[in-house]
Amino acid sequence: MQNRNPVVRILACAARGDVDGAVRALDRLTPWKGFAEIAADVAGPPLVRALVEAMQDGREIIAAELRALADELDATT
């Protein structure tokens, strides 16, 4: 999974309910240093937990919407 795009890594971890993995991926995605990094450490876990929770309901709908998004991304490249 290391070669995946950071956004995809966050979504994949969230879909599996891996809060720690998603937080690590979010930390790698953000270039924050110093005070902003502390803010990210405080905001990151609650943000990821909300994402994990939201992805647990309606997984089929989320999968279909992600496929539609992939089609859109393919069409614009």
N, C-alpha and C positions, 0 to 999 in steps of 0.2 A: 504494500500500500504506500510505501515511501515515495514512489514515483508519481503518484496521483497529484493532480492539481490541489492546492490547499483547500479550496472551497469544496471540492468533491470529497476530500478527506474528512472535513468537518461534517458534511452531510452523511457520509458513510458511517462514521462513528456514531452520530446521532441516531441514525436508523437502527443501529445495533444496540442502542442504549448505553454506549460507552462514553460516559460523561468525561472521564479523565482523558481519554484519547482525543475527544473533540476539543477539550480545553487546550491540550498540548498543540493540536493542529491550529487552533485559533491563535495561540501565543506565537507560533512560527509564522503565521500569516501577517501579524501586525508588527510594524517596525518601531513600536513604542519603546522608549527608554526613559529612565528616571521616573519622575512623578507620574507621567502618563502610563508607564508600565505598571506601576502600583494600581492605578485606576483600572487598567485592563485585568489585572489579577483579581480585583474585587468584582468587576462587572462580568468577566468571562464565564465563571461557573454558573451564575444564575441565568445568564443568557443561553448557555448551552443546555442547562436543565430544562428551560422553557422550550427550546427547540426539540429536545428529546421527547418531552411530554407531548408536544404538538404532533410529532411524527408517529406516535403510537396509535393514534386514532385515525382511521381512514387510510391505512397504509396503501390500499389498492388505488385510492384516488391520488395519493401523493405519487405513487409509481407512474400512473398514467400521465399526470401533469409533468413529471420530470422527463418522461419520454417525449411529450409534446415540446418541452423546452429544448431538449436535445435536437429535435427536428428543426426548431427555429434557429438554434445556433449553427447547425449544419447548413441551413439555407443562407446564412449571412456570411459564411466564410468563403 
